[in-house]
Amino acid sequence: MKRVLITGANSYIGTSFERYAAEHYSSELDVHTIDMVDGSWRQNSFTDAEGRPYDCIFHVAGIAHADVGHVSPEVKAKYYAINTDLAIECCEKAKECGCSQFILMSSMIVYGKQTYITKATKPHPANFYGDSKWKADKGVRKLKSDDFVVTVLRPPMIYGKGSKGNYPTLSKLAKKVPIFPDYQNKRSMLYIENLCEFLCQVIIDGRGGVFWPQNGECASSSEIVREISRVHKHRVITTRLLNLAVEISKRCPIKKVRDLSSKAFGDSWYESDMSEYDFDYQKVSLSESIIRTESKN
């Protein structure tokens, strides 16, 4: 059995993974969590109750996306302190303590405004948030060695029951609006259970490197809205007659309007081949994942 320590308490990904591993891999993974908020983790030797180093440190602590256009220099500095410096420091400690694997949750955000991404695409962050993730991404990978595996995940938008970010906003719209643009943008997404299955597999196998997990299919915003509205039995008409308005909003001279339009209708997707591996982790389809996300149970 592999011993796993999640560094970062009460995170959506961390708690979801711990619950998933207990339900599906209890005989192979023993998962624990440590809080990183007050700095007391530095006195922790990253060993279990019997004094053995954890096999895997899964680092999830970090600051999520903010309104990057309206933050102070102090807030920016905090992003780098937590998203970059803390991640690298944690990786260094894991290596010093004799842990064999370190996993970092990086993000698709490291590619900035690039809309179609292949393995050859070079990261190019568009703001300080993306840059803080990219510096951590690079920093931890420098620490890999023959006996210390570093695993970096650059997932697209993660969603599921209780998630935050763009998906809940789209869900609210889908349950209220009577009409929505039938605009065929393309988005890579990753359902939380598919991510958790992916994590279980790479931990059990001890795989290192950079990975780009995503769902088995991309989706457009209109497709997501239709699926959500169907679950809630709310009739939404999707029409291409509104597509011109979308195109105009994407070119609007007002930056806030452009940004909102880009979030709702922009393209952001990984080439499918780069997310295919020799193990199956795409367990839940898009339609089923939305049913599970939107269900009341």
Backbone bond lengths (Angstrom), bond angles and torsions (degrees), N, CA, C in turn:
res aa  C-N    CA-C-N  psi(-1)  N-CA   C-N-CA  omega(-1)  CA-C   N-CA-C  phi
1 M - - - 1.463 - - 1.530 109.96 -
2 K 1.335 115.49 136.43 1.465 119.73 178.64 1.525 110.11 -93.80
3 R 1.321 113.88 137.58 1.456 120.81 179.83 1.527 108.92 -96.85
4 V 1.334 115.99 127.03 1.468 122.27 -175.19 1.522 109.95 -121.38
5 L 1.331 116.51 133.22 1.455 121.31 175.91 1.525 108.78 -117.30
6 I 1.329 115.86 120.38 1.461 121.52 176.08 1.522 107.95 -87.82
7 T 1.323 116.60 121.47 1.462 120.08 178.17 1.524 108.59 -97.60
8 G 1.345 114.29 102.74 1.456 121.17 -176.62 1.517 109.09 131.51
9 A 1.333 116.65 104.53 1.466 120.64 -176.87 1.525 111.44 -87.07
10 N 1.328 114.86 151.76 1.466 123.18 173.05 1.531 115.08 64.98
11 S 1.314 117.73 20.66 1.462 119.49 175.74 1.524 108.90 -84.08
12 Y 1.321 116.44 152.16 1.460 120.60 -179.78 1.530 110.91 -61.02
13 I 1.327 116.49 -46.34 1.466 120.39 -178.16 1.526 110.42 -68.79
14 G 1.324 116.79 -44.79 1.460 120.12 -177.55 1.518 113.20 -62.40
15 T 1.322 116.99 -47.31 1.462 119.94 -179.45 1.527 111.70 -68.62
16 S 1.341 116.28 -35.62 1.465 120.15 177.69 1.519 110.84 -65.26
17 F 1.346 116.16 -42.21 1.455 120.31 179.49 1.524 111.52 -65.39
18 E 1.317 116.84 -44.03 1.467 120.13 -179.09 1.524 110.49 -61.07
19 R 1.319 116.46 -42.13 1.472 121.00 179.04 1.530 110.80 -66.84
20 Y 1.327 117.24 -42.75 1.465 121.70 -178.44 1.533 110.58 -65.43
21 A 1.332 116.34 -44.54 1.462 120.45 -179.23 1.521 111.00 -63.07
22 A 1.337 116.85 -39.35 1.467 120.59 179.00 1.520 111.18 -65.25
23 E 1.322 116.33 -34.66 1.462 120.66 -177.86 1.520 113.05 -79.28
24 H 1.344 116.70 -36.77 1.470 120.06 -171.99 1.540 114.89 -111.25
25 Y 1.324 118.19 -21.14 1.466 120.17 -174.38 1.524 111.77 -136.10
26 S 1.307 117.20 36.75 1.464 120.70 -176.36 1.523 113.43 -62.89
27 S 1.326 117.47 -24.49 1.466 120.34 -179.74 1.524 112.18 -87.22
28 E 1.337 116.46 -8.78 1.470 119.62 -176.76 1.524 114.00 -118.26
29 L 1.336 116.74 -22.53 1.458 120.43 -177.28 1.527 110.56 -130.68
30 D 1.320 115.44 130.60 1.462 122.25 175.16 1.525 106.76 -114.19
31 V 1.334 117.27 107.43 1.461 121.96 -168.79 1.528 112.14 -108.49
32 H 1.333 115.89 133.11 1.461 122.50 176.23 1.534 108.71 -131.82
33 T 1.328 116.09 165.91 1.461 121.09 -177.18 1.522 110.53 -133.15
34 I 1.338 116.00 144.69 1.457 121.64 175.57 1.521 108.95 -127.75
35 D 1.333 116.60 139.50 1.463 121.77 178.62 1.524 109.66 -79.37
36 M 1.323 116.03 141.52 1.473 120.79 -177.99 1.527 112.23 -111.15
37 V 1.323 117.56 2.93 1.460 120.55 -169.55 1.527 114.09 -68.17
38 D 1.327 118.07 -49.07 1.464 119.82 -170.45 1.529 114.62 -93.84
39 G 1.316 118.10 1.32 1.463 120.27 177.80 1.512 114.50 86.93
40 S 1.328 117.87 -5.52 1.469 119.97 -178.49 1.530 111.79 -66.90
41 W 1.332 116.91 -17.24 1.466 119.97 179.18 1.526 111.74 -60.29
42 R 1.331 116.67 -23.26 1.472 120.19 -178.47 1.521 111.89 -66.79
43 Q 1.331 116.44 -21.18 1.467 120.32 176.90 1.528 111.02 -88.52
44 N 1.321 116.37 -5.42 1.461 121.21 178.07 1.525 109.25 -84.60
45 S 1.310 117.05 135.03 1.461 120.85 -176.68 1.526 113.41 -87.78
46 F 1.350 117.48 7.77 1.460 122.06 -177.34 1.528 111.30 55.77
47 T 1.339 114.30 39.34 1.463 120.44 176.16 1.529 108.70 -123.19
48 D 1.319 115.91 156.68 1.460 119.79 -179.18 1.530 111.01 -82.26
49 A 1.323 116.84 -172.27 1.463 121.63 -175.91 1.522 112.65 -62.43
50 E 1.323 116.36 -22.65 1.465 120.43 -179.68 1.525 111.83 -96.96
51 G 1.324 116.65 7.09 1.461 120.06 176.99 1.516 114.98 83.40
52 R 1.314 117.68 11.85 1.468 121.27 179.73 1.533 109.47 -93.02
53 P 1.328 118.06 137.04 1.473 119.88 177.78 1.530 110.20 -60.92
54 Y 1.310 116.15 141.79 1.458 119.47 174.84 1.531 109.19 -62.50
55 D 1.312 116.37 143.99 1.463 120.69 178.12 1.526 110.57 -69.60
56 C 1.339 115.99 -36.48 1.462 119.83 -175.65 1.524 110.69 -139.05
57 I 1.318 116.04 133.25 1.461 122.50 170.84 1.523 106.61 -105.84
58 F 1.322 116.07 118.77 1.462 121.66 -179.89 1.526 107.85 -105.82
59 H 1.329 116.46 106.28 1.461 121.53 -172.81 1.524 110.88 -93.04
60 V 1.330 115.19 115.54 1.471 120.41 -179.97 1.530 112.41 -120.26
61 A 1.333 117.89 -7.86 1.461 120.49 -177.70 1.526 110.07 -63.32
62 G 1.326 116.86 137.47 1.465 120.58 179.51 1.504 111.12 171.86
63 I 1.329 115.36 170.57 1.459 121.36 175.87 1.512 107.64 -103.24
64 A 1.313 116.17 129.81 1.457 121.00 -178.63 1.516 111.13 -79.05
65 H 1.327 114.68 176.21 1.459 122.68 -175.88 1.528 111.55 -57.19
66 A 1.337 115.57 140.90 1.467 121.41 175.84 1.519 108.56 -126.85
67 D 1.323 116.09 179.57 1.459 120.99 173.31 1.525 106.87 -73.96
68 V 1.326 116.29 90.78 1.461 120.94 -170.01 1.519 113.48 -65.03
69 G 1.318 117.54 -12.90 1.456 119.63 -180.00 1.511 113.48 -87.50
70 H 1.319 118.25 -6.23 1.463 121.18 -175.52 1.527 111.05 -136.29
71 V 1.315 117.13 60.18 1.459 120.77 177.73 1.521 109.53 -133.12
72 S 1.308 115.20 153.85 1.458 121.40 -179.21 1.524 110.67 -84.59
73 P 1.328 117.64 164.06 1.473 120.36 175.73 1.527 111.66 -58.08
74 E 1.335 116.73 -33.13 1.461 120.34 179.57 1.529 111.22 -65.38
75 V 1.332 116.25 -39.63 1.466 120.17 178.50 1.529 110.34 -67.71
76 K 1.313 116.54 -41.10 1.467 119.91 177.28 1.523 110.63 -59.14
77 A 1.329 115.43 -43.11 1.464 119.64 -179.92 1.524 111.12 -62.34
78 K 1.336 115.99 -34.93 1.463 120.22 178.88 1.526 111.07 -66.17
79 Y 1.327 116.73 -37.03 1.466 120.58 176.78 1.523 110.62 -58.83
80 Y 1.321 116.48 -46.48 1.464 119.76 -179.53 1.527 111.04 -68.31
81 A 1.342 116.67 -37.57 1.462 120.01 -179.47 1.527 111.16 -62.87
82 I 1.334 116.70 -40.07 1.471 120.21 -176.06 1.524 112.30 -91.46
83 N 1.330 116.84 -50.72 1.470 119.45 -176.07 1.521 112.99 -71.12
84 T 1.328 116.60 -32.19 1.466 119.80 -177.47 1.522 112.25 -102.78
85 D 1.333 116.62 -64.90 1.466 120.74 -171.61 1.521 112.40 -63.27
86 L 1.333 117.01 -43.97 1.462 120.27 -179.34 1.525 111.39 -63.63
87 A 1.334 116.63 -40.49 1.468 120.21 179.92 1.523 111.16 -62.81
88 I 1.330 116.53 -45.19 1.470 120.41 -179.24 1.524 110.81 -67.38
89 E 1.330 116.48 -42.16 1.468 120.14 178.55 1.527 110.54 -61.20
90 C 1.319 116.58 -40.82 1.467 120.98 179.84 1.526 110.64 -65.51
91 C 1.326 116.12 -39.68 1.466 120.32 178.45 1.529 110.84 -65.78
92 E 1.320 116.41 -41.47 1.470 120.28 178.11 1.526 110.79 -61.04
93 K 1.328 116.61 -41.93 1.461 120.78 179.97 1.529 110.90 -66.59
94 A 1.326 115.99 -39.90 1.464 119.75 178.34 1.532 110.74 -59.87
95 K 1.312 115.39 -41.48 1.473 120.07 179.32 1.518 111.13 -67.11
96 E 1.332 116.93 -44.12 1.463 121.56 -179.69 1.528 111.72 -63.65
97 C 1.332 116.67 -33.08 1.468 121.03 -176.77 1.527 113.12 -82.53
98 G 1.321 116.98 -4.39 1.459 119.79 177.87 1.509 115.37 89.35
99 C 1.340 117.31 13.93 1.465 119.71 174.36 1.529 108.77 -68.14
100 S 1.311 117.26 151.14 1.461 119.35 -174.33 1.520 114.33 -98.68
101 Q 1.354 117.66 -16.48 1.464 119.90 -178.36 1.529 110.37 -145.20
102 F 1.328 114.69 141.01 1.467 121.28 175.47 1.517 107.73 -127.76
103 I 1.334 116.51 127.83 1.465 120.98 179.50 1.517 109.54 -115.18
104 L 1.317 115.64 127.53 1.463 121.83 177.64 1.519 109.99 -112.61
105 M 1.327 115.93 131.36 1.456 120.99 171.13 1.527 108.10 -84.91
106 S 1.320 115.81 95.54 1.458 120.25 172.62 1.531 106.22 -85.11
107 S 1.318 119.05 -147.34 1.459 119.32 -176.44 1.516 110.90 -165.51
108 M 1.314 115.38 156.49 1.453 122.02 172.77 1.531 111.05 -61.30
109 I 1.338 116.30 -19.40 1.461 121.66 -178.17 1.525 111.89 -60.15
110 V 1.345 118.13 -20.21 1.465 119.95 -179.48 1.527 111.70 -65.29
111 Y 1.348 117.36 -17.40 1.456 121.00 179.31 1.529 112.44 -89.00
112 G 1.323 116.96 1.56 1.450 120.43 175.23 1.511 113.30 62.48
113 K 1.335 115.80 -131.45 1.468 121.29 -174.90 1.526 113.38 -91.51
114 Q 1.320 117.55 7.76 1.459 120.24 178.66 1.535 108.84 -67.79
115 T 1.308 115.90 131.05 1.465 120.43 -170.40 1.519 114.13 -95.05
116 Y 1.329 117.55 -30.03 1.460 121.53 179.57 1.521 107.32 -123.32
117 I 1.325 116.35 120.43 1.458 121.21 -169.94 1.523 110.74 -120.45
118 T 1.327 115.18 130.60 1.456 122.87 174.27 1.523 108.23 -119.57
119 K 1.321 117.24 177.81 1.459 120.09 178.09 1.525 111.63 -63.17
120 A 1.327 116.48 -23.77 1.465 120.43 -179.55 1.530 112.72 -84.03
121 T 1.314 117.70 -11.16 1.459 121.06 -178.75 1.525 110.29 -69.43
122 K 1.326 116.71 130.55 1.461 121.88 -179.33 1.530 110.02 -89.19
123 P 1.328 117.56 133.86 1.461 119.58 175.13 1.525 111.25 -57.28
124 H 1.309 115.66 140.72 1.464 121.44 179.84 1.535 107.85 -153.64
125 P 1.341 117.09 80.53 1.465 120.79 -176.23 1.522 112.27 -56.80
126 A 1.329 114.77 144.15 1.462 120.18 -177.97 1.525 112.66 -99.25
127 N 1.335 117.54 -9.16 1.461 120.45 -179.73 1.522 109.95 -154.70
128 F 1.327 116.04 176.88 1.465 120.69 -175.32 1.527 111.97 -65.48
129 Y 1.333 117.81 -31.11 1.459 119.65 177.90 1.530 110.09 -63.18
130 G 1.326 116.13 -50.76 1.451 119.81 177.66 1.516 112.14 -61.76
131 D 1.328 116.35 -37.05 1.459 120.21 -179.76 1.525 111.31 -67.52
132 S 1.341 117.12 -37.05 1.467 119.92 178.60 1.530 110.71 -64.55
133 K 1.326 116.82 -36.13 1.464 120.46 176.88 1.528 111.47 -71.87
134 W 1.327 116.06 -38.67 1.459 120.88 -178.83 1.524 111.64 -67.14
135 K 1.317 117.54 -39.60 1.466 120.56 178.54 1.527 110.93 -65.37
136 A 1.336 116.80 -36.68 1.465 119.86 175.68 1.524 110.49 -67.79
137 D 1.311 115.79 -43.31 1.468 123.35 178.66 1.532 110.06 -53.52
138 K 1.315 115.67 -49.95 1.473 120.41 179.51 1.523 111.25 -68.92
139 G 1.340 115.98 -42.52 1.460 120.61 -174.46 1.514 113.92 -62.63
140 V 1.327 117.63 -43.82 1.470 119.06 -178.03 1.522 111.32 -71.50
141 R 1.317 117.01 -33.51 1.472 119.31 -178.68 1.525 112.10 -67.85
142 K 1.318 117.34 -23.23 1.461 120.53 176.40 1.528 112.04 -69.09
143 L 1.322 116.77 -18.25 1.465 121.23 -175.85 1.528 113.38 -90.06
144 K 1.305 118.04 -4.29 1.466 119.87 -178.77 1.528 110.52 -65.04
145 S 1.313 115.17 151.41 1.461 121.07 177.53 1.517 108.39 -152.18
146 D 1.323 116.45 -177.99 1.463 119.96 -177.60 1.537 112.05 -61.37
147 D 1.329 116.88 -31.20 1.467 119.50 -178.46 1.534 112.83 -112.90
148 F 1.329 115.99 14.94 1.468 119.87 178.06 1.526 108.44 -140.12
149 V 1.331 114.74 107.26 1.457 121.57 -176.63 1.527 110.22 -89.11
150 V 1.324 116.00 131.53 1.463 121.18 176.02 1.525 108.56 -113.87
151 T 1.322 115.31 126.02 1.457 122.61 -177.16 1.524 109.04 -119.34
152 V 1.326 116.99 122.00 1.464 121.44 -179.00 1.519 109.05 -117.51
153 L 1.330 115.82 126.36 1.468 121.63 176.70 1.521 109.12 -106.71
154 R 1.342 116.02 132.76 1.462 121.44 176.18 1.536 109.15 -118.91
155 P 1.316 117.06 69.98 1.465 120.03 -175.06 1.522 112.75 -74.77
156 P 1.334 116.96 156.23 1.468 121.05 169.69 1.521 109.06 -78.78
157 M 1.323 117.73 -160.72 1.457 121.49 -178.94 1.529 111.14 -57.31
158 I 1.331 115.75 124.81 1.461 122.20 178.78 1.525 108.28 -98.57
159 Y 1.311 116.17 134.29 1.456 119.82 -178.13 1.526 110.53 -143.28
160 G 1.308 114.56 164.19 1.453 121.96 179.33 1.517 107.94 161.54
161 K 1.304 116.81 -179.82 1.464 120.44 -178.67 1.525 109.61 -59.86
162 G 1.339 115.83 124.58 1.459 120.71 178.79 1.509 114.84 87.06
163 S 1.331 118.16 2.65 1.468 120.21 -179.32 1.522 110.84 -74.36
164 K 1.329 114.79 164.46 1.460 121.23 177.03 1.528 108.42 -116.51
165 G 1.334 115.43 -179.53 1.465 118.92 177.35 1.515 113.53 99.31
166 N 1.339 115.96 -148.03 1.462 121.15 -172.89 1.530 113.70 -72.76
167 Y 1.329 117.03 -32.17 1.466 118.64 -175.60 1.532 112.36 -61.28
168 P 1.328 120.22 -48.62 1.475 119.09 179.82 1.524 112.81 -58.79
169 T 1.334 116.86 -34.43 1.465 120.10 177.47 1.521 110.81 -63.87
170 L 1.331 115.85 -44.37 1.457 120.75 178.88 1.530 110.52 -65.81
171 S 1.319 116.20 -35.70 1.457 120.86 179.16 1.528 111.25 -64.21
172 K 1.322 116.36 -42.32 1.471 120.06 178.52 1.521 111.03 -61.61
173 L 1.336 115.70 -42.03 1.463 119.90 178.33 1.522 111.12 -62.03
174 A 1.323 115.33 -45.66 1.471 120.62 -176.16 1.513 112.32 -61.36
175 K 1.331 116.81 -27.54 1.462 120.83 -178.11 1.527 112.60 -89.60
176 K 1.341 116.79 -4.47 1.464 119.28 -175.23 1.529 114.15 -121.99
177 V 1.352 116.66 -43.30 1.460 118.43 -171.41 1.533 111.72 -74.12
178 P 1.335 117.85 146.22 1.466 120.96 177.60 1.528 112.22 -88.14
179 I 1.331 116.81 -18.13 1.459 120.88 -175.59 1.527 109.10 -145.23
180 F 1.351 115.56 145.79 1.464 120.27 -175.63 1.528 108.34 -148.89
181 P 1.341 117.49 144.95 1.471 119.75 179.96 1.532 112.19 -61.79
182 D 1.321 115.94 136.79 1.465 121.07 173.64 1.523 107.26 -91.42
183 Y 1.315 114.56 67.93 1.469 121.83 -173.08 1.525 108.73 -100.76
184 Q 1.313 116.98 124.24 1.455 121.08 -171.86 1.529 112.60 -91.85
185 N 1.327 115.34 68.62 1.461 119.21 170.36 1.531 108.74 -83.51
186 K 1.303 116.61 175.63 1.459 120.06 -175.07 1.527 109.41 -135.24
187 R 1.328 115.58 122.42 1.458 121.44 -176.75 1.527 111.57 -128.96
188 S 1.327 115.46 131.36 1.461 119.55 167.73 1.522 107.90 -81.71
189 M 1.319 115.94 140.45 1.461 121.72 179.20 1.526 108.46 -139.09
190 L 1.329 115.77 163.57 1.463 119.60 178.26 1.521 109.32 -141.48
191 Y 1.321 115.78 111.99 1.458 121.28 177.64 1.524 108.98 -70.53
192 I 1.321 116.33 141.23 1.463 121.37 -172.21 1.525 113.18 -57.39
193 E 1.324 118.38 -37.48 1.469 119.73 -179.84 1.525 111.19 -69.78
194 N 1.328 117.36 -34.38 1.463 119.96 175.25 1.527 110.48 -65.81
195 L 1.337 116.54 -39.38 1.469 120.07 175.90 1.524 110.53 -62.87
196 C 1.322 117.54 -45.66 1.458 120.42 -178.48 1.526 111.84 -62.97
197 E 1.325 116.77 -39.05 1.463 120.16 176.20 1.527 110.13 -63.24
198 F 1.329 116.53 -42.27 1.464 121.06 178.21 1.526 110.29 -59.52
199 L 1.323 116.62 -46.46 1.461 120.77 -179.39 1.529 111.35 -61.25
200 C 1.315 117.13 -44.33 1.461 120.23 178.78 1.522 111.30 -57.60
201 Q 1.320 116.14 -42.70 1.461 120.51 -178.39 1.529 112.25 -66.08
202 V 1.340 117.89 -45.09 1.472 119.12 -177.13 1.527 111.36 -72.33
203 I 1.337 117.31 -26.56 1.460 119.43 176.94 1.522 110.38 -74.76
204 I 1.318 117.07 -46.42 1.463 120.43 179.74 1.521 110.98 -60.04
205 D 1.344 116.90 -40.81 1.466 121.17 -179.57 1.521 113.13 -85.20
206 G 1.335 117.65 -12.17 1.463 120.96 -179.31 1.513 113.34 65.69
207 R 1.321 116.74 41.24 1.463 120.62 -175.57 1.525 112.34 -84.54
208 G 1.327 114.83 138.77 1.450 120.60 178.04 1.514 111.37 -117.98
209 G 1.346 116.06 167.78 1.460 121.22 -179.87 1.509 110.74 118.97
210 V 1.332 115.37 -168.18 1.461 122.23 178.69 1.521 108.29 -102.88
211 F 1.337 116.28 134.53 1.459 121.43 -177.88 1.526 110.42 -129.93
212 W 1.338 114.45 150.20 1.460 121.36 -178.57 1.543 110.09 -126.73
213 P 1.308 119.24 67.05 1.465 119.90 -178.67 1.530 111.64 -68.02
214 Q 1.312 115.97 142.32 1.468 121.68 175.53 1.525 108.71 -155.12
215 N 1.314 116.39 169.26 1.462 120.46 175.17 1.525 110.43 -62.11
216 G 1.313 115.38 165.83 1.455 120.28 179.46 1.509 113.69 -70.02
217 E 1.342 117.54 -17.22 1.460 120.68 179.25 1.533 109.90 -138.37
218 C 1.337 115.57 145.79 1.461 120.58 172.42 1.523 107.96 -80.11
219 A 1.324 116.22 171.01 1.461 119.44 -178.84 1.517 110.29 -146.56
220 S 1.314 116.22 153.40 1.460 121.76 172.00 1.518 108.24 -97.52
221 S 1.320 116.12 159.85 1.472 120.05 179.25 1.527 111.04 -60.52
222 S 1.334 116.75 -39.16 1.466 119.62 -179.83 1.523 111.14 -66.17
223 E 1.311 117.57 -36.14 1.465 120.82 178.21 1.524 110.63 -65.11
224 I 1.338 115.86 -41.97 1.466 119.94 178.86 1.524 110.56 -63.57
225 V 1.336 116.10 -44.21 1.463 120.49 179.11 1.528 110.49 -60.64
226 R 1.321 117.16 -43.14 1.467 119.87 179.12 1.532 111.19 -61.74
227 E 1.331 116.28 -42.66 1.466 120.03 -178.72 1.530 111.00 -65.53
228 I 1.327 116.23 -42.49 1.470 119.60 -179.78 1.524 110.68 -65.87
229 S 1.323 116.42 -45.87 1.470 120.21 -179.18 1.525 111.28 -62.88
230 R 1.337 116.46 -33.77 1.458 120.31 178.85 1.537 110.83 -64.78
231 V 1.339 115.88 -40.54 1.466 119.68 178.78 1.521 110.97 -61.09
232 H 1.334 115.79 -39.57 1.459 120.34 -176.11 1.534 113.05 -93.27
233 K 1.344 115.03 5.97 1.473 120.29 179.54 1.531 111.79 54.17
234 H 1.314 113.49 40.23 1.470 120.75 177.66 1.527 107.77 -108.83
235 R 1.319 117.55 122.60 1.459 121.01 -175.64 1.527 110.58 -78.76
236 V 1.331 115.36 120.36 1.460 122.04 175.61 1.520 108.60 -124.65
237 I 1.305 116.07 128.20 1.463 121.21 176.28 1.525 108.48 -92.53
238 T 1.321 116.53 123.61 1.461 119.60 173.94 1.521 108.53 -102.94
239 T 1.320 115.82 130.69 1.462 119.97 -174.85 1.524 111.83 -139.58
240 R 1.322 115.05 142.95 1.461 120.59 177.43 1.524 111.91 -76.51
241 L 1.314 117.20 -9.74 1.463 120.42 179.37 1.529 111.65 -63.63
242 L 1.336 116.84 -21.45 1.462 121.13 179.39 1.527 113.13 -92.08
243 N 1.330 116.36 -2.08 1.465 119.26 -175.42 1.519 113.24 -66.27
244 L 1.331 117.05 -31.37 1.460 120.01 177.12 1.526 110.32 -63.33
245 A 1.318 116.52 -39.90 1.462 120.32 178.07 1.531 110.85 -62.71
246 V 1.338 116.23 -37.07 1.463 120.19 176.81 1.525 110.35 -63.24
247 E 1.324 116.94 -46.42 1.464 121.02 179.79 1.527 111.07 -61.15
248 I 1.312 117.04 -40.29 1.469 120.84 179.10 1.531 110.15 -65.49
249 S 1.326 117.61 -42.88 1.464 121.00 -179.01 1.531 111.51 -65.26
250 K 1.339 116.40 -31.97 1.465 119.82 179.44 1.531 112.19 -71.35
251 R 1.332 115.92 -16.72 1.467 121.21 178.81 1.529 112.46 -113.21
252 C 1.315 115.47 12.07 1.465 120.91 -177.16 1.533 110.17 -63.37
253 P 1.345 117.65 138.63 1.476 120.08 178.60 1.526 113.49 -66.39
254 I 1.332 117.43 -16.65 1.462 120.83 178.24 1.528 108.78 -84.87
255 K 1.324 116.72 116.56 1.461 121.89 -173.26 1.528 112.35 -58.54
256 K 1.326 117.54 -40.66 1.460 120.39 -177.73 1.524 110.91 -61.33
257 V 1.333 116.37 -38.91 1.465 120.52 178.76 1.527 109.92 -67.19
258 R 1.333 116.38 -43.85 1.477 120.39 178.29 1.523 110.92 -59.95
259 D 1.324 116.16 -44.06 1.462 120.17 -178.31 1.526 111.74 -64.32
260 L 1.324 116.92 -42.96 1.461 120.77 178.86 1.526 111.31 -64.04
261 S 1.340 115.57 -40.85 1.455 119.89 178.90 1.523 111.07 -65.32
262 S 1.334 115.67 -39.24 1.459 120.02 179.40 1.524 111.24 -65.03
263 K 1.337 116.83 -40.64 1.455 120.41 178.56 1.528 111.37 -63.18
264 A 1.326 114.81 -39.02 1.466 119.10 -175.54 1.526 113.11 -82.47
265 F 1.347 116.48 -36.53 1.466 119.15 -170.34 1.528 114.86 -129.69
266 G 1.321 117.43 7.78 1.458 119.50 -179.68 1.517 112.57 -77.88
267 D 1.327 116.10 163.76 1.465 122.20 174.73 1.521 109.50 -91.70
268 S 1.317 116.19 141.87 1.460 122.18 176.00 1.519 107.43 -164.57
269 W 1.337 115.68 94.58 1.464 117.55 -173.49 1.518 113.27 -147.74
270 Y 1.332 111.96 147.91 1.459 121.53 176.27 1.529 109.72 -90.71
271 E 1.298 115.73 142.10 1.463 120.18 170.09 1.532 107.67 -58.10
272 S 1.312 117.25 134.96 1.467 120.50 -172.45 1.528 112.78 -61.56
273 D 1.330 117.73 -36.23 1.462 121.30 -176.18 1.528 112.94 -60.35
274 M 1.328 116.99 -32.16 1.464 119.36 -175.73 1.527 112.21 -73.52
275 S 1.315 117.21 -10.09 1.463 121.13 -179.70 1.519 112.71 -108.79
276 E 1.333 116.65 9.60 1.460 121.38 178.93 1.519 109.99 -99.44
277 Y 1.334 115.87 129.54 1.462 121.67 -178.13 1.522 109.17 -130.22
278 D 1.309 116.45 178.05 1.461 119.30 -176.80 1.527 112.08 -87.06
279 F 1.315 116.15 25.79 1.463 121.27 172.49 1.523 107.86 -142.85
280 D 1.308 115.65 155.60 1.465 121.18 -175.36 1.527 110.18 -96.16
281 Y 1.310 116.74 118.37 1.466 120.39 176.78 1.530 111.76 -125.84
282 Q 1.322 116.95 -12.72 1.469 120.79 -178.89 1.528 108.85 -84.45
283 K 1.324 114.76 68.27 1.461 122.38 -171.99 1.528 113.18 -76.22
284 V 1.325 116.71 -29.20 1.460 120.83 -171.83 1.534 109.63 -117.76
285 S 1.322 116.71 127.20 1.459 121.60 -179.98 1.525 110.42 -73.09
286 L 1.332 116.06 167.85 1.457 120.91 179.70 1.529 111.19 -58.77
287 S 1.327 116.83 -50.65 1.462 119.76 -177.06 1.523 111.66 -62.65
288 E 1.328 117.25 -42.68 1.463 120.38 179.66 1.531 110.74 -67.37
289 S 1.333 116.81 -36.84 1.465 119.45 -179.92 1.528 111.19 -64.43
290 I 1.310 117.03 -36.30 1.464 120.26 178.67 1.518 110.60 -71.13
291 I 1.311 116.63 -37.59 1.473 119.93 175.09 1.527 110.09 -59.04
292 R 1.340 116.35 -46.96 1.465 120.77 -179.39 1.530 111.37 -66.34
293 T 1.331 116.86 -37.52 1.468 121.11 -179.13 1.509 111.36 -68.51
294 E 1.331 116.33 -40.28 1.466 120.95 -174.18 1.525 114.02 -88.47
295 S 1.324 117.47 -10.35 1.463 120.03 -178.40 1.523 110.38 -67.44
296 K 1.319 116.67 153.51 1.457 121.49 -177.70 1.514 112.00 -83.03
297 N 1.294 118.98 -18.46 1.462 122.11 -178.25 1.521 111.76 -81.75
